[in-house]
Amino acid sequence: MTSKSSITGPTILTITRMVLVIPFMICCMSESTASKIFALAIFSVAAITDLVDGKWARKQHLVTDMGAFLDPLADKMLVDLVFLSLVYMGVVPLWMFAVIIVRDLAVDGMRMMAAREGITIAASIYGKTKTMIQMITLISILANTFIGSNILANINTMMLYVVIFFTVFSGADYIIRGWKKVIK
């Protein structure tokens, strides 16, 4: 059940996640170690808001149409802009970022097609897993921008391949499920 009132506590957390992208980008692009640590802290807080807002909304019956629209948008803004920053810094390969963006656009396109038919394609466990793995990987990569560990860099590279796997797998799942619903 969705509520008509749009501005709830969970929606404010979602909007906060969107706003935190700006100071994150400023800090992440700085050369100073302190700024990089602050960027990691900002991203970590934003990632925590993603865990909290949905659970809070469902538990307190504060789910709104606005929140349902803004939450995935906030996730994509946060994750995609962090990946873009890391591509710019030469930490993440451009092709990996391209896979993530193409998947997001394809899934959003499928959701829009379904929405025109009055069909909602809910988030799947694979999509949620993908987002969780992305955020954990990004925290690790951001930490290594000021730690500078070769071992952690190698672990992060492996984690990025796991991200790509879940990105492609969850994207295919959304598109297949959505297509089946749209062509019925």
N, C-alpha and C positions, 0 to 999 in steps of 0.2 A: 504494500500500500504506500502511495506517495502522498506527501503533505503538500498543501497549496502554498504554505509560507516558505519563501525561498531562502531567506537569510537565517540560517540556523548555525549553531556552534560548529557542526561538522562542515558546513559550507564555508564558514569563515576560515577554518583550517585549510580547506582546499584552496581558497583564494590566497591565503598566506603562502602556501606552497608555490603558487604561481608568481607571487611578488618576490619571493626569496631567490628566484632565478637571476634577477638583476644584480643584487650584491654578490651572488655567487660568481657570476661571469666577471665582474670587476676584480674580485679577489683572485680568482683562478688565473687570470691573465697576467697578474702581477708577478714579478720575479722574486719578490721577497718570500722567505720561508714563513714568516708570520702571516702573510696574506694567504699563502697556500694552506696553512693550518686552519685559518679562518674559513677559507672556501670549503674545506673538508667538514668543518663544524656546521656551516650553513647547509651543505648538502645533507648531512646526517640528520639535522633537525627537520629538513623538508621531507626526507625519506620516512622519518618517524610519523610525521603528520599523515602520510599516506596509509600507514598501518592503523592509525587511530581514527581518522575521520569516517571511514566506512563502517567500522565496527560500532562506533559511537552512534552513527545515524541509524543503523539497523536495530541496535539494542534499545535505543530511546524512541524509536519510531519517528525519527526525524529525516527520513529519506524524502528528498524533494526532486522534482524534475530538474531544477537548476543544478543541484548537487550531482545528480546522475549524469548530467551533461558535462559539468565542469571537472569532475574527478578524473576521467580518462584524459581530458585535455590537459589538466595540470600535470598528470604523470608524463605525458608525452613531451610537454614543454620542458619539464625538469630533466628527464632522461636524455632527450634528443639534444638539448642545448649543452648538457654536460659532455655528451659524446662529441658534439661539434667543437667544444673547447679543447678536448683532448686530441682531436684530429689536428686542430690548429697548432697545438703544442708539439705535434709529432709523436704522441704517445699511443694513439690508436690509429690503425690504418684506415684510410679513406674508404676502401671497399667495404669494411665492416660497418661503418656508419651508413653507407649507401644501402646495404642490406636492411638495416634497421629502419631507415626512412621509407624505403620501398614497401616493406611489410606494413608499416603504420599507415601509409597512404592506401594500400590495397584493402586492409581491414576496415579503415574508415569509409572507403568507397563502398564496400559490401554492406556495411552498417547503414549507410545512406540509402542504398538501393532497397534494403529491407525495410527501413523506416518509411519509405514512400509507399510501401505495401501495407503499412501498419504493423510490421513485424519488428520485434526487438530482439537483437542478438546479444544475449547476456554474456558477461565476462566468463571465460572458462577457467578451469583449474590450470590449464596450460598457459593461458595468458597471464594469470596471476603469478604462476611460478616464474615465467619469463621476467616479469617486472621485478620480483624479489631477487632473482639471480642478477639481473642488470644492476640493481641498486647495491647489492653486496659487492659485486665486481667493481662498480664505480667507486665505492668507498675505499676498496683496496688499492685501486689505481691512483686515486687522489692522495691517499696516504703515502704512496711511493713517490709522488712528485716531490716530496720534501725528505723522505727517508733515503731514497736512492739505492735500494737494495736490488742487486742482480737476481737473487733468488726470488724475491717478491715479484720482480718484473717477469720472470719466467712463469711463476704461478699465475700472474695476471694474464699473461698471454693464453695459457690454457683455459682460464676462466672466460676469456673473451670468446674462445671457440665454443664453449658451453653456451654462452649467451647467444651466439649466432645459431647454434642448433635449436635452442628453444624459441628464438625469434622466427626462424623458418617453420618449425613444427607448429607453433601456436598460430602463426599466420595462416598456414595451410588448413588447420583445424577450423578457424573462424570462417575462412572462405568456403570450405566444403559445407560446413553446417549452414552458413548463410545462404549459399546457393541452393541447397536442398529445400530450405524454407521458402525462398523466393520463387522457385520454379514449380511449386506444388500447384 
